[in-house]
Amino acid sequence: MNNFYRGGRGLAFFKHLFRLFKSRNNRSRTLFSFAAPILCFMLFNLSEARTQSRDDLGAAERQTEIKPLEIGDTIPEYIWQLPLRVVNHPAGKDTITLYDYRDKKLIILDFWATWCTSCIKAFPKLDTLQKDIGQKEMQIVLVNSKSTRDNSISTKQFFRNKRYLPDLLSVTEDTVFKELFPHRSIPHYVWLRDGRLLATTKAEDLTCENIQKAMAGGAINSSRVPRISFDIRQPLFDNGNGGQAPVPIYKSTLSPFMNGLKSAFAIDVNDFGQYTRLVFTNSPLINLLTYAYPALQALSPSRLILDVEDKSPFRQEPFMKWKSRHLYTYEARFPATTEEKAKELMQSDLRTYFKYDITDTIMEMDCLVARPVDPNVGKVRDIAKSTNQNEGESTDTYFQDYALDAFFEQIEALQRMPVVNETGMEDRSILRLPTDLSDMSRVKSALQRYDIEFSVEKRQVPVVILSDKKN
């Protein structure tokens, strides 16, 4: 400011000389000729003084961008040397530097504003802590940033009007600290120790216990939530957007076929047998639906009625083109619950995307009806032999001590037609049947020795109807 003032006087003097030169007075022109070298010398010194003045502003004001500091970062050296305009200094100083307090074990910066009620209410607590700990050990510095719309005059007047407040010095019109220690609300407290950023906290964290821990070199308990970068236009948690993904309370994911991922199914349960996770990988849609809906799981595929426009998802073809369109990976994670509730959650997810309605009902349809040839003749038992139905032999298949309904379920799956057992035979049986159970003529012939025959007739049977969801 002084250099600029001298420059102003120099310019005024130059104007006066110019007016003299324009006059017709030779004496004035002679005076100008004499003063010209002096004037050039003055202008040169003025330029040099202005250059030095800019250099004296310090490195901080030459910064084009101030990088915010993270916990543990070292405070840049230029920050320690930066002149800070202050008010309410106990010694009446107008400027200080952070370097003045570098020998303290702890420095706490308190960001505040004259209109912040909670900031002002915390001043007595700060003053008490300052006095209890002692200025040789700790220094509290209030920081009033320019962004608060306060200035040096209004801040100084604030302290004059609030004479009951403690004598805490305050930096005013700050623009640097606000960038170094960004925050969204005030009061905001910045803890500096050993030349580094130790922590940023709220008012409730300003306790004697925390201060003692900090001065002893330990970590403090902070309730301050760290600021997390998040772009709301990008997926949450993808590539760290919003921070590292926490363990979800509830999360479900449905994704298309992934080549190379094997088809699998798993459930997670806790120690109490409660379900916490379901996962299917590269699985046909019908597998997901069958697990989620108990009505589907209880009935064979022959009793599923597809009332849908597009039946291709339910064909289960081996071709890659079909797999890429109709295999899915599904995962759901949720609070511990029962199997029934877990399946209900899965049902909700599947309905949301695939929009199918699934209902169980009774319907009349063609069935294979098994009945005794002669109701008065009992079941005939054959020779006892161990079951070999899964051994893949070319010889006859034996069912020993085998429930007829279990056998009829196999026939129903192979023939893709509901089988109705009207034999009245409830005892376990011993049967000798052909190897290929899909050959219905040979199966019928083999069953004749047990007085059982099959016929196709209409019957009312339980079915599940899967239909396009009507919006």
C-alpha positions, 0 to 999 in steps of 0.5 A: 500500500505504501509503494502504491501511495508513493507511486501516486505522488510520483504520477502527480508530480509528473503531471505537474512537470508536463503542464510546465513543459507545455507552457511557453515559459523557457524557464519551465522547459529548462526545469523539465529538462533538468527534472526528466532524468530524475523522473525516469529514475523515480519511475524505474524505482516505482516499477521495481518497488511494485515488483518487490511488493508482489514478491512479498505477497508470498507463495500462497498468493501465487498459487493457481490451485490449492490442493485440499489436505487429507488426514496425515498430510504435511502442512506446506511450508508456505502456509506457516509463513503466510501473513494472516490478518487477525482481530481480537489479538491479546497483544493488539497485533493486526497480522500473525503467521501460523509459524508463531505457534509452530512450537506448540504440541497442538494447534486447533483451527476453529472455522466460524462466522459472526452469524453462526450461533452454535459457533459462538456458543462453543467459544467459552468451552474453547477458552476453558480448554485453552486455559486448562491446557495452557498456551505453551502446549496448545493454541486455538485460532479462530478462522473467519473465511471470506465465504462467510461474507464477514470482513475485518471491520464487521468481525472486529465490531462483533467482538467489541459488541460481545465483550462478554465473550472470551478473548480468542484471536481470529483470522479474518477474510481467510481464503487459503485455509478454507481451500486447504481444509474444505468443509460443508458446515461450521463450526469446523475444527482442524487439528494440527500436530507435528506439522501435519493434519491430525484430524477434522472434528465437530464441537462434541469432539473437543474434549480434554481427553481427546486433546491429551491424546493428541498431544501425547501422539495418539489418535483421537475419537472423531465423530466427523464423517469424512467427505466422500466423492460422489457423482449422482449421475454415475452408478453408486459404488462403481469405481469408488463412486460414493466410496467403498461399498459397505456390506448391504442390508438388502441387495439384489442383482440380475445380470445376463449370461456370462460366457465362461461362468459355470451354472451353479446354485447356492444358499447362505444360512446363519448359525440359526438356519436363517437364510441370508443369501441366494445365488444362481449363476448362468441359470435358465429362467425356469430354474429361478422361477421353480425355486422361488415359487413352491407351487412350481417346485411341487409339480412336474413340468407336465403340469406347467401351463405356459400362457405366454406370447413368447415361449422361447425362454422355457425351451432350454436349448443347448445352443449358445445363441439361446443361452446368451439370451435366456440364461441369467445370474441372480443374487440376493443378500438380505437380513437373516430370514426364513426360507419362505420369506427369502423366496418371497423376496426373490419372487418380487425381484422376478416379477419386477423384471420378467412380469410373469404371473404365476398361479396354482389352480385345478384344471381338467386335462388329458392324463395317463390314468393307472388303474388295476385291471381287476379291482378284486385282484391284489398286487403281485410281488415279483422276486426280491432284487436290489434297485438298479434303476440308476446303474444304466444297465441294458437289463431290466430295471428293478424297483424293490420296496418302491412306492408306486407314486415315485415310479409314476412321477418318473413316467410323468416326467418322461411322457410329459403328461400328468399321471393319475394313480387310481390303482389303490395300491398303497403298499411298497412294491417290487417291480420288474420293468424294461430298461427304457421307461420312455417306451410306453408300450413295453412299460404297459406290457410289463405292468400287466403282470402286476394287474396295472394298466394305463389309459389316457383320460380326462381328469381334474389335476393341480396345475400351475399357470404361468402367464404374461403379467397384465399391466 
